[in-house]
Amino acid sequence: MSIIKVSGLVKDYSVRKKESEQSKLLRWIRPATQQFRALQAIDFELEAGEFLGYIGPNGSGKSTTIKLLTGVLTPTEGTAQVLGFTPWKREKRFTRKIGVIFGNKSLLFWDLPVLDSLKLYKDIYNLDEKEFQDRLEEFDKIFQLSRLINRPVRKLSLGERMRSEIAAALIHNPPVLFLDEPTIGLDSLAKQEITIFLKKYQQREKTTVILTTHTISDIEALCERVIVLHLGKIIYDGSINNLKGKFEDRNIILSLKEKNGSILLKEFGENAVQLSDYQFEIKTTKSYVKKILGQLIGLNMDISDIKIIEPDLETIIKEIYRGKTNDFSGN
């Protein structure tokens, strides 16, 4: 059963034109505007318990999608259902079933202790005292929340604040969680702690999660499925492994027992690079790997090790961000 269903979702914004032939007075009273399409008829579905990585370069429509699915924005066209609700109708029953974390916006009150904010959400979500205490105890085991909850939010480090933000978003145990850049600005240790917690929590509670991030390690650690956006369009929807498979580049690393690499350099020309006295790299593509291996056998070289290196996800995403999207017309 689909927990989230998006069909033909379009979002247009009116943006002010940089230049106009209007008079200065008229430009001030009624600025000339033009339409900008942030999302272009996107479609996808999410099953219960999926952890989706929703990625793309700045301006691709990631945050716009999250704001539509959480009811912050209303679409220009199209439909969306989250847990059977239309998000932009903003029904109370809907808002009580989702959790949202925006990395650049806070759920907590800046000058108050964290506990005061959590107690407010306890009342908003109608949690009884036992439920509330159980949740605090759970967060304390992983985040050491008890060290933080009596301190004003403004006195917390960024990592401490984000732990508290996650507690606020999950205090009511929502079946659907939206994470928009939750680890932005965090150091590597804080990112790792939050990533470990989210993975354990999602697996135990079977929460349906959509994560937007530029941190590729977060995607690899948490998600099996990714959607890649480019200029408001979905250009890929599938597994990380299939995404890697769409890129042909391969590197073959050879370790030799003797210093006779000159044969390799002569055989493969500019595609061969000497890394050390005994180690060489041959740049090729997936289609030619077998052919290259056959050539190596024919050279009768004393090879101690061969490794075939596929592109990592970070490299692939960088290529996509540079606009190399021709191979992504289908899933």
C-alpha positions as YAML, in Angstrom:
chain: A
units: angstrom
residues:
- id: 1
  name: MET
  ca: [0.00, 0.00, 0.00]
- id: 2
  name: SER
  ca: [1.32, 3.43, -0.94]
- id: 3
  name: ILE
  ca: [1.81, 5.71, 2.04]
- id: 4
  name: ILE
  ca: [2.76, 8.64, -0.21]
- id: 5
  name: LYS
  ca: [1.42, 9.06, -3.74]
- id: 6
  name: VAL
  ca: [2.39, 12.01, -5.94]
- id: 7
  name: SER
  ca: [0.87, 12.54, -9.38]
- id: 8
  name: GLY
  ca: [1.59, 15.33, -11.86]
- id: 9
  name: LEU
  ca: [2.79, 17.70, -9.16]
- id: 10
  name: VAL
  ca: [3.64, 21.17, -10.50]
- id: 11
  name: LYS
  ca: [4.72, 24.27, -8.60]
- id: 12
  name: ASP
  ca: [5.13, 27.68, -10.19]
- id: 13
  name: TYR
  ca: [6.49, 30.78, -8.49]
- id: 14
  name: SER
  ca: [6.11, 34.40, -9.53]
- id: 15
  name: VAL
  ca: [9.51, 36.06, -9.53]
- id: 16
  name: ARG
  ca: [10.34, 39.69, -10.12]
- id: 17
  name: LYS
  ca: [11.95, 40.50, -13.45]
- id: 18
  name: LYS
  ca: [15.43, 41.95, -13.20]
- id: 19
  name: GLU
  ca: [14.70, 44.57, -15.85]
- id: 20
  name: SER
  ca: [11.52, 46.15, -17.06]
- id: 21
  name: GLU
  ca: [10.46, 48.79, -19.53]
- id: 22
  name: GLN
  ca: [7.95, 50.13, -17.03]
- id: 23
  name: SER
  ca: [8.47, 53.53, -15.51]
- id: 24
  name: LYS
  ca: [10.28, 53.64, -12.18]
- id: 25
  name: LEU
  ca: [7.07, 54.59, -10.37]
- id: 26
  name: LEU
  ca: [5.06, 51.77, -11.96]
- id: 27
  name: ARG
  ca: [7.83, 49.27, -11.23]
- id: 28
  name: TRP
  ca: [7.62, 50.28, -7.57]
- id: 29
  name: ILE
  ca: [3.82, 50.09, -7.40]
- id: 30
  name: ARG
  ca: [3.36, 46.97, -9.51]
- id: 31
  name: PRO
  ca: [6.63, 45.18, -10.23]
- id: 32
  name: ALA
  ca: [6.82, 43.16, -13.45]
- id: 33
  name: THR
  ca: [6.93, 39.45, -12.72]
- id: 34
  name: GLN
  ca: [7.42, 36.22, -14.60]
- id: 35
  name: GLN
  ca: [6.56, 32.61, -13.83]
- id: 36
  name: PHE
  ca: [9.26, 30.18, -12.73]
- id: 37
  name: ARG
  ca: [8.42, 26.44, -12.70]
- id: 38
  name: ALA
  ca: [10.16, 24.82, -9.74]
- id: 39
  name: LEU
  ca: [8.54, 21.39, -10.21]
- id: 40
  name: GLN
  ca: [7.53, 19.93, -13.56]
- id: 41
  name: ALA
  ca: [4.82, 17.28, -13.22]
- id: 42
  name: ILE
  ca: [6.61, 14.84, -10.92]
- id: 43
  name: ASP
  ca: [5.21, 11.40, -10.09]
- id: 44
  name: PHE
  ca: [6.29, 8.85, -7.50]
- id: 45
  name: GLU
  ca: [4.93, 6.54, -4.82]
- id: 46
  name: LEU
  ca: [6.37, 5.42, -1.51]
- id: 47
  name: GLU
  ca: [5.47, 2.24, 0.33]
- id: 48
  name: ALA
  ca: [5.25, 1.92, 4.11]
- id: 49
  name: GLY
  ca: [8.68, 1.63, 5.73]
- id: 50
  name: GLU
  ca: [10.71, 2.93, 2.77]
- id: 51
  name: PHE
  ca: [13.65, 5.26, 3.38]
- id: 52
  name: LEU
  ca: [13.92, 7.44, 0.27]
- id: 53
  name: GLY
  ca: [16.88, 9.62, -0.62]
- id: 54
  name: TYR
  ca: [15.54, 12.65, -2.51]
- id: 55
  name: ILE
  ca: [18.53, 14.38, -4.05]
- id: 56
  name: GLY
  ca: [19.57, 16.93, -6.64]
- id: 57
  name: PRO
  ca: [21.55, 20.15, -7.01]
- id: 58
  name: ASN
  ca: [20.43, 23.45, -5.49]
- id: 59
  name: GLY
  ca: [17.31, 24.71, -7.22]
- id: 60
  name: SER
  ca: [16.21, 21.27, -8.44]
- id: 61
  name: GLY
  ca: [12.97, 21.29, -6.41]
- id: 62
  name: LYS
  ca: [13.81, 19.14, -3.38]
- id: 63
  name: SER
  ca: [12.69, 21.53, -0.65]
- id: 64
  name: THR
  ca: [9.67, 22.61, -2.71]
- id: 65
  name: THR
  ca: [8.52, 18.98, -2.81]
- id: 66
  name: ILE
  ca: [8.93, 18.59, 0.95]
- id: 67
  name: LYS
  ca: [6.98, 21.81, 1.57]
- id: 68
  name: LEU
  ca: [4.16, 20.57, -0.68]
- id: 69
  name: LEU
  ca: [4.02, 17.16, 1.00]
- id: 70
  name: THR
  ca: [3.94, 18.72, 4.47]
- id: 71
  name: GLY
  ca: [1.28, 21.28, 3.58]
- id: 72
  name: VAL
  ca: [3.47, 24.36, 3.77]
- id: 73
  name: LEU
  ca: [2.84, 25.12, 0.07]
- id: 74
  name: THR
  ca: [-0.07, 24.53, -2.29]
- id: 75
  name: PRO
  ca: [0.73, 23.17, -5.78]
- id: 76
  name: THR
  ca: [-0.09, 24.89, -9.05]
- id: 77
  name: GLU
  ca: [-1.26, 21.58, -10.52]
- id: 78
  name: GLY
  ca: [-1.35, 17.91, -9.60]
- id: 79
  name: THR
  ca: [-2.29, 15.83, -6.60]
- id: 80
  name: ALA
  ca: [-0.57, 14.25, -3.60]
- id: 81
  name: GLN
  ca: [-1.73, 11.93, -0.86]
- id: 82
  name: VAL
  ca: [0.17, 11.34, 2.37]
- id: 83
  name: LEU
  ca: [-1.43, 8.73, 4.63]
- id: 84
  name: GLY
  ca: [-4.64, 9.32, 2.67]
- id: 85
  name: PHE
  ca: [-4.64, 13.07, 3.35]
- id: 86
  name: THR
  ca: [-4.18, 15.98, 0.96]
- id: 87
  name: PRO
  ca: [-1.32, 17.82, 2.70]
- id: 88
  name: TRP
  ca: [-2.20, 21.42, 1.76]
- id: 89
  name: LYS
  ca: [-5.66, 21.05, 3.35]
- id: 90
  name: ARG
  ca: [-3.72, 21.08, 6.65]
- id: 91
  name: GLU
  ca: [-6.12, 18.88, 8.60]
- id: 92
  name: LYS
  ca: [-5.19, 18.43, 12.26]
- id: 93
  name: ARG
  ca: [-5.35, 14.64, 11.90]
- id: 94
  name: PHE
  ca: [-2.74, 14.88, 9.17]
- id: 95
  name: THR
  ca: [-0.30, 17.17, 10.96]
- id: 96
  name: ARG
  ca: [-0.36, 14.85, 13.98]
- id: 97
  name: LYS
  ca: [0.78, 11.92, 11.83]
- id: 98
  name: ILE
  ca: [3.91, 13.46, 10.31]
- id: 99
  name: GLY
  ca: [7.26, 14.63, 11.63]
- id: 100
  name: VAL
  ca: [9.29, 17.33, 9.88]
- id: 101
  name: ILE
  ca: [12.85, 18.56, 10.30]
- id: 102
  name: PHE
  ca: [14.14, 21.48, 8.25]
- id: 103
  name: GLY
  ca: [17.88, 21.83, 8.79]
- id: 104
  name: ASN
  ca: [17.66, 25.62, 8.60]
- id: 105
  name: LYS
  ca: [14.50, 26.05, 10.71]
- id: 106
  name: SER
  ca: [13.96, 25.18, 14.35]
- id: 107
  name: LEU
  ca: [11.11, 23.39, 16.10]
- id: 108
  name: LEU
  ca: [12.46, 24.61, 19.44]
- id: 109
  name: PHE
  ca: [12.06, 27.93, 21.26]
- id: 110
  name: TRP
  ca: [15.37, 29.76, 21.23]
- id: 111
  name: ASP
  ca: [15.39, 31.17, 24.78]
- id: 112
  name: LEU
  ca: [13.63, 28.32, 26.57]
- id: 113
  name: PRO
  ca: [15.06, 25.04, 27.85]
- id: 114
  name: VAL
  ca: [14.63, 22.13, 25.46]
- id: 115
  name: LEU
  ca: [12.31, 20.40, 27.93]
- id: 116
  name: ASP
  ca: [9.81, 23.25, 27.75]
- id: 117
  name: SER
  ca: [9.55, 22.87, 23.96]
- id: 118
  name: LEU
  ca: [9.15, 19.10, 24.28]
- id: 119
  name: LYS
  ca: [6.40, 19.53, 26.88]
- id: 120
  name: LEU
  ca: [4.58, 21.85, 24.50]
- id: 121
  name: TYR
  ca: [4.68, 19.19, 21.78]
- id: 122
  name: LYS
  ca: [3.53, 16.63, 24.33]
- id: 123
  name: ASP
  ca: [0.36, 18.69, 24.84]
- id: 124
  name: ILE
  ca: [-0.08, 19.40, 21.12]
- id: 125
  name: TYR
  ca: [0.04, 15.68, 20.31]
- id: 126
  name: ASN
  ca: [-2.03, 14.66, 23.35]
- id: 127
  name: LEU
  ca: [0.63, 12.33, 24.79]
- id: 128
  name: ASP
  ca: [0.07, 11.00, 28.27]
- id: 129
  name: GLU
  ca: [2.82, 11.35, 30.84]
- id: 130
  name: LYS
  ca: [4.02, 7.74, 30.53]
- id: 131
  name: GLU
  ca: [4.31, 7.97, 26.73]
- id: 132
  name: PHE
  ca: [6.22, 11.22, 27.08]
- id: 133
  name: GLN
  ca: [8.65, 9.87, 29.67]
- id: 134
  name: ASP
  ca: [9.20, 6.70, 27.66]
- id: 135
  name: ARG
  ca: [10.14, 8.78, 24.64]
- id: 136
  name: LEU
  ca: [12.52, 10.94, 26.66]
- id: 137
  name: GLU
  ca: [14.18, 7.83, 28.06]
- id: 138
  name: GLU
  ca: [14.58, 6.38, 24.57]
- id: 139
  name: PHE
  ca: [16.21, 9.56, 23.25]
- id: 140
  name: ASP
  ca: [18.45, 9.75, 26.29]
- id: 141
  name: LYS
  ca: [19.87, 6.28, 25.61]
- id: 142
  name: ILE
  ca: [21.07, 7.31, 22.16]
- id: 143
  name: PHE
  ca: [21.46, 11.09, 22.33]
- id: 144
  name: GLN
  ca: [22.20, 11.62, 26.03]
- id: 145
  name: LEU
  ca: [19.25, 14.00, 25.93]
- id: 146
  name: SER
  ca: [19.11, 14.37, 29.72]
- id: 147
  name: ARG
  ca: [22.30, 16.45, 29.54]
- id: 148
  name: LEU
  ca: [20.61, 18.91, 27.19]
- id: 149
  name: ILE
  ca: [16.95, 19.26, 28.07]
- id: 150
  name: ASN
  ca: [17.39, 21.78, 30.90]
- id: 151
  name: ARG
  ca: [19.59, 24.11, 28.88]
- id: 152
  name: PRO
  ca: [18.28, 26.98, 26.73]
- id: 153
  name: VAL
  ca: [18.37, 26.15, 23.02]
- id: 154
  name: ARG
  ca: [20.58, 29.19, 22.32]
- id: 155
  name: LYS
  ca: [23.32, 27.68, 24.51]
- id: 156
  name: LEU
  ca: [23.47, 24.38, 22.62]
- id: 157
  name: SER
  ca: [26.03, 23.53, 19.99]
- id: 158
  name: LEU
  ca: [24.70, 22.85, 16.49]
- id: 159
  name: GLY
  ca: [25.02, 19.10, 16.99]
- id: 160
  name: GLU
  ca: [23.25, 19.25, 20.37]
- id: 161
  name: ARG
  ca: [20.48, 21.38, 18.91]
- id: 162
  name: MET
  ca: [19.93, 18.95, 16.04]
- id: 163
  name: ARG
  ca: [19.61, 16.04, 18.48]
- id: 164
  name: SER
  ca: [16.98, 18.02, 20.33]
- id: 165
  name: GLU
  ca: [15.24, 18.91, 17.04]
- id: 166
  name: ILE
  ca: [14.99, 15.21, 16.19]
- id: 167
  name: ALA
  ca: [13.50, 14.50, 19.61]
- id: 168
  name: ALA
  ca: [10.88, 17.21, 19.03]
- id: 169
  name: ALA
  ca: [10.01, 15.85, 15.56]
- id: 170
  name: LEU
  ca: [9.71, 12.26, 16.79]
- id: 171
  name: ILE
  ca: [8.16, 12.81, 20.21]
- id: 172
  name: HIS
  ca: [4.75, 11.61, 18.91]
- id: 173
  name: ASN
  ca: [6.21, 8.66, 16.96]
- id: 174
  name: PRO
  ca: [4.89, 9.74, 13.52]
- id: 175
  name: PRO
  ca: [4.48, 7.08, 10.80]
- id: 176
  name: VAL
  ca: [5.92, 9.49, 8.19]
- id: 177
  name: LEU
  ca: [9.04, 11.62, 8.64]
- id: 178
  name: PHE
  ca: [10.36, 14.35, 6.33]
- id: 179
  name: LEU
  ca: [14.02, 15.31, 6.72]
- id: 180
  name: ASP
  ca: [15.17, 18.36, 4.76]
- id: 181
  name: GLU
  ca: [18.97, 18.70, 5.14]
- id: 182
  name: PRO
  ca: [18.96, 17.47, 8.78]
- id: 183
  name: THR
  ca: [22.76, 17.26, 9.06]
- id: 184
  name: ILE
  ca: [23.63, 20.55, 7.38]
- id: 185
  name: GLY
  ca: [26.56, 22.25, 9.11]
- id: 186
  name: LEU
  ca: [27.25, 19.37, 11.50]
- id: 187
  name: ASP
  ca: [30.70, 17.95, 12.13]
- id: 188
  name: SER
  ca: [31.44, 14.36, 11.09]
- id: 189
  name: LEU
  ca: [30.93, 12.90, 14.58]
- id: 190
  name: ALA
  ca: [27.52, 14.57, 15.03]
- id: 191
  name: LYS
  ca: [26.49, 13.42, 11.53]
- id: 192
  name: GLN
  ca: [27.47, 9.87, 12.34]
- id: 193
  name: GLU
  ca: [25.53, 9.86, 15.62]
- id: 194
  name: ILE
  ca: [22.38, 11.19, 13.96]
- id: 195
  name: THR
  ca: [22.70, 8.82, 11.00]
- id: 196
  name: ILE
  ca: [23.05, 5.78, 13.29]
- id: 197
  name: PHE
  ca: [20.03, 6.87, 15.33]
- id: 198
  name: LEU
  ca: [17.83, 7.48, 12.28]
- id: 199
  name: LYS
  ca: [18.69, 4.10, 10.78]
- id: 200
  name: LYS
  ca: [17.95, 2.20, 14.00]
- id: 201
  name: TYR
  ca: [14.78, 4.18, 14.63]
- id: 202
  name: GLN
  ca: [13.43, 3.73, 11.11]
- id: 203
  name: GLN
  ca: [14.12, 0.00, 11.09]
- id: 204
  name: ARG
  ca: [12.46, -0.52, 14.47]
- id: 205
  name: GLU
  ca: [9.42, 1.71, 13.96]
- id: 206
  name: LYS
  ca: [9.03, 1.00, 10.20]
- id: 207
  name: THR
  ca: [8.73, 4.73, 9.66]
- id: 208
  name: THR
  ca: [8.39, 5.99, 6.09]
- id: 209
  name: VAL
  ca: [11.11, 8.60, 5.54]
- id: 210
  name: ILE
  ca: [12.00, 11.09, 2.82]
- id: 211
  name: LEU
  ca: [15.49, 12.54, 3.19]
- id: 212
  name: THR
  ca: [16.93, 15.45, 1.21]
- id: 213
  name: THR
  ca: [20.64, 16.05, 1.60]
- id: 214
  name: HIS
  ca: [23.85, 16.98, -0.19]
- id: 215
  name: THR
  ca: [25.80, 14.63, 2.08]
- id: 216
  name: ILE
  ca: [26.32, 11.51, -0.02]
- id: 217
  name: SER
  ca: [27.48, 9.43, 2.95]
- id: 218
  name: ASP
  ca: [24.04, 9.97, 4.52]
- id: 219
  name: ILE
  ca: [22.35, 8.60, 1.40]
- id: 220
  name: GLU
  ca: [24.59, 5.52, 1.26]
- id: 221
  name: ALA
  ca: [24.19, 4.81, 4.97]
- id: 222
  name: LEU
  ca: [20.41, 5.23, 5.12]
- id: 223
  name: CYS
  ca: [18.74, 4.73, 1.75]
- id: 224
  name: GLU
  ca: [18.29, 1.87, -0.67]
- id: 225
  name: ARG
  ca: [16.17, 3.88, -3.09]
- id: 226
  name: VAL
  ca: [16.96, 7.34, -4.47]
- id: 227
  name: ILE
  ca: [15.11, 9.86, -6.60]
- id: 228
  name: VAL
  ca: [17.34, 12.31, -8.47]
- id: 229
  name: LEU
  ca: [15.88, 15.67, -9.47]
- id: 230
  name: HIS
  ca: [17.23, 17.99, -12.15]
- id: 231
  name: LEU
  ca: [15.57, 21.32, -13.03]
- id: 232
  name: GLY
  ca: [12.33, 20.25, -11.40]
- id: 233
  name: LYS
  ca: [12.12, 16.88, -13.18]
- id: 234
  name: ILE
  ca: [12.74, 13.37, -11.91]
- id: 235
  name: ILE
  ca: [15.61, 11.97, -13.95]
- id: 236
  name: TYR
  ca: [16.15, 8.80, -11.93]
- id: 237
  name: ASP
  ca: [14.06, 6.71, -9.54]
- id: 238
  name: GLY
  ca: [15.51, 3.42, -8.35]
- id: 239
  name: SER
  ca: [18.16, 1.71, -6.26]
- id: 240
  name: ILE
  ca: [21.62, 3.09, -5.58]
- id: 241
  name: ASN
  ca: [23.16, 0.02, -7.21]
- id: 242
  name: ASN
  ca: [21.21, 0.55, -10.42]
- id: 243
  name: LEU
  ca: [22.20, 4.21, -10.39]
- id: 244
  name: LYS
  ca: [25.86, 3.23, -10.21]
- id: 245
  name: GLY
  ca: [25.30, 0.77, -13.04]
- id: 246
  name: LYS
  ca: [24.27, 3.59, -15.37]
- id: 247
  name: PHE
  ca: [27.80, 4.97, -15.29]
- id: 248
  name: GLU
  ca: [30.27, 3.18, -17.54]
- id: 249
  name: ASP
  ca: [33.60, 4.42, -16.14]
- id: 250
  name: ARG
  ca: [35.82, 1.74, -14.60]
- id: 251
  name: ASN
  ca: [39.38, 1.78, -13.29]
- id: 252
  name: ILE
  ca: [41.50, -1.38, -13.27]
- id: 253
  name: ILE
  ca: [44.25, -1.36, -10.65]
- id: 254
  name: LEU
  ca: [47.15, -3.76, -11.32]
- id: 255
  name: SER
  ca: [49.80, -4.78, -8.83]
- id: 256
  name: LEU
  ca: [52.92, -6.33, -10.43]
- id: 257
  name: LYS
  ca: [55.60, -8.53, -8.89]
- id: 258
  name: GLU
  ca: [58.35, -7.03, -11.05]
- id: 259
  name: LYS
  ca: [59.20, -3.57, -12.38]
- id: 260
  name: ASN
  ca: [58.12, -4.25, -15.94]
- id: 261
  name: GLY
  ca: [55.26, -1.77, -16.21]
- id: 262
  name: SER
  ca: [56.67, -0.21, -19.37]
- id: 263
  name: ILE
  ca: [54.85, -2.97, -21.28]
- id: 264
  name: LEU
  ca: [51.54, -1.75, -19.86]
- id: 265
  name: LEU
  ca: [52.24, 1.86, -20.71]
- id: 266
  name: LYS
  ca: [53.08, 0.90, -24.27]
- id: 267
  name: GLU
  ca: [50.06, -1.40, -24.67]
- id: 268
  name: PHE
  ca: [47.39, 0.95, -23.28]
- id: 269
  name: GLY
  ca: [48.92, 4.34, -24.03]
- id: 270
  name: GLU
  ca: [47.31, 7.34, -22.37]
- id: 271
  name: ASN
  ca: [44.71, 5.12, -20.64]
- id: 272
  name: ALA
  ca: [47.42, 3.65, -18.41]
- id: 273
  name: VAL
  ca: [48.86, 5.57, -15.45]
- id: 274
  name: GLN
  ca: [51.77, 4.51, -13.26]
- id: 275
  name: LEU
  ca: [50.87, 4.88, -9.57]
- id: 276
  name: SER
  ca: [54.12, 3.44, -8.16]
- id: 277
  name: ASP
  ca: [56.97, 1.14, -9.19]
- id: 278
  name: TYR
  ca: [54.71, -1.89, -8.95]
- id: 279
  name: GLN
  ca: [51.19, -0.48, -9.33]
- id: 280
  name: PHE
  ca: [49.36, 0.80, -12.41]
- id: 281
  name: GLU
  ca: [45.89, 2.07, -13.26]
- id: 282
  name: ILE
  ca: [44.08, 1.48, -16.55]
- id: 283
  name: LYS
  ca: [41.08, 3.71, -17.28]
- id: 284
  name: THR
  ca: [38.33, 2.06, -19.29]
- id: 285
  name: THR
  ca: [34.56, 1.48, -19.37]
- id: 286
  name: LYS
  ca: [32.32, -1.35, -18.18]
- id: 287
  name: SER
  ca: [31.87, -2.56, -21.76]
- id: 288
  name: TYR
  ca: [35.61, -2.99, -22.30]
- id: 289
  name: VAL
  ca: [36.64, -4.57, -18.98]
- id: 290
  name: LYS
  ca: [36.61, -8.14, -20.36]
- id: 291
  name: LYS
  ca: [38.60, -7.09, -23.40]
- id: 292
  name: ILE
  ca: [41.21, -5.36, -21.21]
- id: 293
  name: LEU
  ca: [41.52, -8.42, -18.98]
- id: 294
  name: GLY
  ca: [42.06, -10.58, -22.08]
- id: 295
  name: GLN
  ca: [44.81, -8.24, -23.27]
- id: 296
  name: LEU
  ca: [46.49, -8.44, -19.86]
- id: 297
  name: ILE
  ca: [46.50, -12.23, -19.99]
- id: 298
  name: GLY
  ca: [48.08, -12.06, -23.44]
- id: 299
  name: LEU
  ca: [50.95, -9.90, -22.13]
- id: 300
  name: ASN
  ca: [52.15, -12.75, -19.86]
- id: 301
  name: MET
  ca: [52.99, -10.35, -17.06]
- id: 302
  name: ASP
  ca: [53.59, -11.44, -13.48]
- id: 303
  name: ILE
  ca: [50.50, -9.87, -11.84]
- id: 304
  name: SER
  ca: [50.00, -10.21, -8.08]
- id: 305
  name: ASP
  ca: [46.59, -8.51, -7.85]
- id: 306
  name: ILE
  ca: [43.83, -6.99, -10.01]
- id: 307
  name: LYS
  ca: [41.06, -4.72, -8.75]
- id: 308
  name: ILE
  ca: [38.19, -3.32, -10.80]
- id: 309
  name: ILE
  ca: [37.00, -0.06, -9.29]
- id: 310
  name: GLU
  ca: [33.47, 1.17, -9.97]
- id: 311
  name: PRO
  ca: [32.58, 4.87, -9.53]
- id: 312
  name: ASP
  ca: [31.40, 5.70, -6.04]
- id: 313
  name: LEU
  ca: [28.08, 7.43, -5.43]
- id: 314
  name: GLU
  ca: [29.71, 10.77, -4.67]
- id: 315
  name: THR
  ca: [31.45, 10.79, -8.06]
- id: 316
  name: ILE
  ca: [28.21, 9.86, -9.81]
- id: 317
  name: ILE
  ca: [26.23, 12.61, -8.10]
- id: 318
  name: LYS
  ca: [28.89, 15.17, -9.02]
- id: 319
  name: GLU
  ca: [28.60, 14.10, -12.67]
- id: 320
  name: ILE
  ca: [24.83, 14.48, -12.51]
- id: 321
  name: TYR
  ca: [25.15, 17.91, -10.91]
- id: 322
  name: ARG
  ca: [27.42, 18.94, -13.78]
- id: 323
  name: GLY
  ca: [24.54, 18.27, -16.14]
- id: 324
  name: LYS
  ca: [25.46, 14.84, -17.50]
- id: 325
  name: THR
  ca: [21.85, 13.63, -17.51]
- id: 326
  name: ASN
  ca: [21.47, 12.12, -20.99]
- id: 327
  name: ASP
  ca: [21.44, 8.54, -19.71]
- id: 328
  name: PHE
  ca: [18.58, 9.10, -17.26]
- id: 329
  name: SER
  ca: [15.52, 9.13, -19.47]
- id: 330
  name: GLY
  ca: [14.19, 6.01, -17.72]
- id: 331
  name: ASN
  ca: [14.48, 4.17, -14.40]
...
